[in-house]
Amino acid sequence: MANKPHHLRGYLYIATATLLWGTAASLGRAAFTGRLLGGSLVNIDPLILSQCRTTFSFLILLPVLLIRRGSHGLRLPMPDLGRTFLLGVFGVAVSNYFYYVAIQRTNVATAIVVQYTAPVWVLLYMLLVGKQKAALGRIVAVGFAVLGITVFVGMGPDKFRVDLFGVIAATLAAFSFAFYNIAGHNLLARYDHWLILLYTTLGTALVWLIINPPWKIAHYSGTQWMFLLIFAVVSMLAPFSFYFAGLKHLEPTKAIVVSCLEPVFSIVIAAITLGELMRPGQILGVALVLGAIIVVQRPDRENPEVVIEPIE
């Protein structure tokens, strides 16, 4: 019983992180559709949102960690440094970009629900390479996840259903999310979360700097830059702070189950603030997906487990 207050604190931290991620999704959608600050942010596209989110996060996180740990506390062996850069490019950058493309072209609910199938793709990979056994419960869960996505997308309003590219973008985000967890599993087991976050955001920032150099975005207004800075804090730095604080009090598997509140918060906030209401059939689809994700990530005593880390 002595640990109960600590567990409650951990659940509260994780729930706060998921609430912030859900809020960020609606902020992005509001900016894309001109529903924020009188439409002054409507020209911000998914690439800029993804680029500034990670770049600002790195620029804020670096001095903080330097002050707290010193330069010696931020060193990584060169091979692992290269791996974190790959995680940044193919995990964070690709996932973030396609996630926001999906939000822009469909709606918040479609983007988050489809992306949240990442644990299913991780499980399928683990089965294919022989790192996990094909337990009946998890195989059934995979089927329910696919069914849930089919029901959710198929029963959406016509204006969202016809945008196939938006659904494909959300699926690519889920694949990239899965890659991050598969490729980064050993790194996250050996190094501090903040250290991996620092170098993945550095790798992401450098890639975006090449693709979209500063002189291409110098035309943004002060209001837009302020929004992008606030968005970086709300969507990345603040929620990760709460999430990692929660991990000090909870086992990763419990934290992941609580983090499944993110799609719920995202959908509810979008419904309240943006009027993106769901049909009853879509609610059923969301329930099928979330139930499947929880089953997929249940601890397995016989097989090693890849814990799905958040990278929203």
C-alpha distance (Angstrom), angle and dihedral (degrees) to the residues before:
residue distance angle dihedral
M1 . . .
A2 3.80 . .
N3 3.79 90.6 .
K4 3.80 95.0 51.0
P5 3.85 96.7 91.7
H6 3.80 89.4 49.7
H7 3.82 90.7 51.0
L8 3.79 91.1 49.3
R9 3.79 89.4 50.2
G10 3.79 89.9 50.3
Y11 3.80 92.2 51.1
L12 3.82 89.8 49.1
Y13 3.82 91.9 51.2
I14 3.81 92.9 49.5
A15 3.80 92.5 45.4
T16 3.82 90.1 51.1
A17 3.81 90.2 51.5
T18 3.80 91.9 51.5
L19 3.82 90.7 47.2
L20 3.81 89.9 54.6
W21 3.82 91.9 48.3
G22 3.79 89.5 49.8
T23 3.80 90.6 49.8
A24 3.81 91.0 49.7
A25 3.80 91.5 54.5
S26 3.80 90.9 56.1
L27 3.81 91.3 44.7
G28 3.80 89.6 55.3
R29 3.78 92.6 47.7
A30 3.83 91.0 47.4
A31 3.81 90.9 52.4
F32 3.81 92.6 48.2
T33 3.80 92.6 50.7
G34 3.82 97.8 42.3
R35 3.80 94.6 -113.0
L36 3.79 94.6 124.5
L37 3.81 126.1 80.6
G38 3.77 93.1 -8.9
G39 3.79 94.3 -55.8
S40 3.83 94.8 -59.9
L41 3.81 90.2 128.8
V42 3.78 98.2 48.8
N43 3.81 93.9 104.9
I44 3.80 92.4 64.1
D45 3.80 107.1 106.4
P46 3.84 129.1 -161.1
L47 3.81 93.1 -98.3
I48 3.81 92.8 56.4
L49 3.79 92.0 44.2
S50 3.82 91.2 51.1
Q51 3.79 93.7 43.6
C52 3.79 97.6 48.6
R53 3.80 93.3 40.9
T54 3.79 93.4 60.7
T55 3.80 97.3 32.2
F56 3.80 94.5 52.4
S57 3.80 89.9 43.9
F58 3.80 90.7 54.5
L59 3.81 93.1 46.2
I60 3.82 91.0 51.8
L61 3.80 96.4 40.3
L62 3.82 97.3 48.2
P63 3.85 98.7 63.2
V64 3.81 91.4 41.3
L65 3.81 92.4 54.8
L66 3.81 91.9 41.9
I67 3.80 90.4 55.5
R68 3.79 93.6 45.9
R69 3.81 99.6 40.2
G70 3.77 108.8 14.6
S71 3.80 124.3 -132.9
H72 3.83 92.0 -68.3
G73 3.80 90.0 60.8
L74 3.78 92.1 57.0
R75 3.79 99.7 54.7
L76 3.78 123.2 120.3
P77 3.83 128.7 -178.0
M78 3.80 110.1 -100.1
P79 3.85 95.4 -111.5
D80 3.81 91.0 52.9
L81 3.78 90.9 44.4
G82 3.80 88.2 56.8
R83 3.80 90.1 49.4
T84 3.79 92.1 53.1
F85 3.80 89.4 51.9
L86 3.81 90.1 53.0
L87 3.80 88.7 49.7
G88 3.77 88.8 51.4
V89 3.79 93.9 51.1
F90 3.81 103.6 38.9
G91 3.78 97.8 24.3
V92 3.79 111.0 35.2
A93 3.82 102.8 20.8
V94 3.80 97.4 43.9
S95 3.80 94.0 40.8
N96 3.81 94.3 47.7
Y97 3.79 94.4 45.7
F98 3.80 97.2 49.4
Y99 3.80 91.4 41.1
Y100 3.80 91.0 58.3
V101 3.80 91.5 42.0
A102 3.80 87.1 55.7
I103 3.82 90.9 49.0
Q104 3.80 90.5 49.5
R105 3.81 96.4 47.8
T106 3.81 101.0 36.2
N107 3.80 121.9 10.3
V108 3.79 140.0 -80.0
A109 3.80 95.1 -91.8
T110 3.81 95.1 53.1
A111 3.80 93.4 46.9
I112 3.80 96.7 48.4
V113 3.81 97.8 40.7
V114 3.80 94.2 49.8
Q115 3.81 92.7 44.0
Y116 3.78 90.6 50.4
T117 3.80 90.2 66.6
A118 3.84 87.2 79.8
P119 3.84 93.0 105.3
V120 3.80 87.9 58.1
W121 3.81 91.5 56.1
V122 3.81 90.0 46.2
L123 3.79 89.8 53.2
L124 3.81 92.8 48.0
Y125 3.81 90.0 51.2
M126 3.81 91.2 49.7
L127 3.79 89.6 51.0
L128 3.82 93.2 48.7
V129 3.81 93.8 51.3
G130 3.79 92.6 43.9
K131 3.81 97.3 -114.5
Q132 3.79 92.1 123.2
K133 3.77 133.9 31.0
A134 3.79 122.2 -119.0
A135 3.80 98.8 -104.7
L136 3.80 111.1 -171.0
G137 3.80 94.4 -129.0
R138 3.78 93.6 55.5
I139 3.79 93.9 44.7
V140 3.80 89.2 52.7
A141 3.81 88.5 48.1
V142 3.81 90.5 55.3
G143 3.79 89.2 53.4
F144 3.80 91.5 50.0
A145 3.81 91.0 49.4
V146 3.80 91.9 53.4
L147 3.81 90.4 44.7
G148 3.80 90.3 49.4
I149 3.81 92.5 52.8
T150 3.81 90.8 47.3
V151 3.80 91.9 50.5
F152 3.80 93.2 44.3
V153 3.81 96.8 49.4
G154 3.80 95.1 37.5
M155 3.79 94.3 53.5
G156 3.80 96.8 45.6
P157 3.80 124.1 113.4
D158 3.80 114.3 -77.9
K159 3.81 94.0 -110.5
F160 3.81 90.2 61.3
R161 3.80 98.7 34.3
V162 3.80 95.2 60.2
D163 3.80 95.3 54.3
L164 3.78 97.4 91.6
F165 3.80 93.1 167.3
G166 3.81 90.3 59.5
V167 3.81 91.2 54.1
I168 3.81 90.7 46.2
A169 3.81 89.7 50.4
A170 3.81 90.9 52.9
T171 3.81 89.8 49.5
L172 3.82 91.4 50.5
A173 3.80 88.2 50.5
A174 3.80 89.0 53.7
F175 3.82 91.5 50.1
S176 3.81 90.5 49.6
F177 3.81 90.3 47.1
A178 3.82 88.4 52.9
F179 3.82 91.4 48.7
Y180 3.81 90.1 53.4
N181 3.79 91.2 55.8
I182 3.79 96.5 43.3
A183 3.81 95.9 45.0
G184 3.79 95.1 38.2
H185 3.80 98.8 45.1
N186 3.81 95.8 99.0
L187 3.80 93.1 42.9
L188 3.79 92.2 51.5
A189 3.81 89.6 48.6
R190 3.82 92.9 52.6
Y191 3.80 104.0 35.6
D192 3.77 138.9 46.7
H193 3.82 115.2 -89.1
W194 3.79 92.6 -124.2
L195 3.80 92.0 53.7
I196 3.80 92.0 53.0
L197 3.80 90.8 45.4
L198 3.81 90.4 51.5
Y199 3.80 95.2 53.6
T200 3.79 96.6 39.1
T201 3.80 89.6 54.0
L202 3.82 88.8 47.1
G203 3.80 91.2 53.2
T204 3.78 90.6 46.4
A205 3.81 92.8 48.1
L206 3.82 92.3 51.1
V207 3.80 92.5 50.7
W208 3.79 92.3 49.1
L209 3.82 88.8 47.4
I210 3.81 89.4 59.2
I211 3.80 95.4 42.7
N212 3.79 95.7 42.0
P213 3.85 111.1 19.2
P214 3.83 120.4 -160.8
W215 3.81 96.4 -100.9
K216 3.80 89.7 63.5
I217 3.79 92.4 60.5
A218 3.81 100.9 34.7
H219 3.81 90.7 105.0
Y220 3.80 95.4 72.8
S221 3.80 117.4 116.4
G222 3.79 126.4 -117.5
T223 3.81 89.7 -106.0
Q224 3.78 91.6 54.4
W225 3.81 93.0 48.2
M226 3.80 90.4 49.5
F227 3.79 90.3 51.1
L228 3.81 91.2 49.9
L229 3.81 91.3 50.6
I230 3.79 92.6 48.5
F231 3.80 89.9 45.3
A232 3.83 90.7 54.7
V233 3.80 90.3 53.9
V234 3.82 95.8 43.8
S235 3.80 96.5 42.5
M236 3.81 101.2 38.3
L237 3.80 122.6 4.4
A238 3.82 100.0 41.8
P239 3.83 97.7 42.5
F240 3.81 93.1 44.6
S241 3.81 88.9 50.9
F242 3.79 90.3 54.9
Y243 3.82 93.1 41.7
F244 3.81 94.4 51.9
A245 3.82 89.8 44.9
G246 3.80 87.8 54.1
L247 3.80 91.1 52.0
K248 3.82 88.5 62.3
H249 3.80 89.2 65.1
L250 3.83 103.0 31.0
E251 3.78 137.2 50.5
P252 3.83 111.6 -108.1
T253 3.81 92.8 -113.1
K254 3.80 91.5 55.7
A255 3.78 91.0 45.9
I256 3.79 90.4 52.7
V257 3.80 92.5 52.3
V258 3.81 90.2 51.9
S259 3.81 90.1 47.2
C260 3.81 87.8 62.6
L261 3.80 83.5 81.0
E262 3.80 86.4 78.6
P263 3.82 96.0 83.5
V264 3.80 89.1 44.7
F265 3.81 92.9 51.6
S266 3.81 91.5 42.9
I267 3.79 93.0 51.9
V268 3.82 94.9 43.9
I269 3.82 93.8 47.0
A270 3.82 91.3 47.4
A271 3.80 90.4 49.3
I272 3.82 92.5 50.6
T273 3.80 99.6 40.7
L274 3.80 103.1 28.8
G275 3.79 103.1 26.0
E276 3.83 92.7 -120.0
L277 3.77 96.8 152.1
M278 3.79 123.0 179.9
R279 3.76 130.2 -136.2
P280 3.84 119.7 -120.6
G281 3.81 90.7 -106.3
Q282 3.80 90.5 55.1
I283 3.80 91.0 52.3
L284 3.80 87.2 55.3
G285 3.81 89.2 51.1
V286 3.82 91.6 52.0
A287 3.81 91.0 49.3
L288 3.82 91.0 51.4
V289 3.81 92.2 50.3
L290 3.80 95.7 46.5
G291 3.80 92.4 45.5
A292 3.80 90.2 50.4
I293 3.82 92.4 49.1
I294 3.81 91.8 52.0
V295 3.82 91.3 50.0
V296 3.81 92.6 46.2
Q297 3.80 91.4 53.9
R298 3.78 98.4 45.7
P299 3.83 112.1 124.7
D300 3.80 113.9 -91.8
R301 3.80 115.4 -156.0
E302 3.77 94.5 -161.1
N303 3.79 101.1 45.1
P304 3.81 134.2 49.7
E305 3.75 113.7 -107.3
V306 3.78 132.2 -139.3
V307 3.78 108.8 -147.1
I308 3.79 111.9 -144.1
E309 3.79 107.6 -126.2
P310 3.82 117.7 -155.5
I311 3.81 118.2 -113.3
E312 3.78 100.7 167.8
